[in-house]
């Protein structure tokens, strides 16, 4: 079964990975703020690339959870790391 998708600023997310989102206009540019499950916060402008996506997974090692996030083809991305241990993978093509 496919996960339900959510599109924010032309970036695809799994709907269950997003806690909430909002946008603001700063100097005439729309900026998207997305709060992800696990505590990671990201900010980015609307994307032109239709292949932009975010994927999340949680690994459990020795009773410690670790957030893993993959950010693909998101220009101008700013990441505020989760207070939990995590790994972040950023790819631009």
Secondary structure, 3 states (H helix, E strand, C coil): CCCCEEEECCEEEEHHHEEEEEEEEECCEEEEEEEECCCCEEEEECCCCCCCEEEEEEEEECCEEEEEEEEECCCCCEEECCCCCEEEEEECC
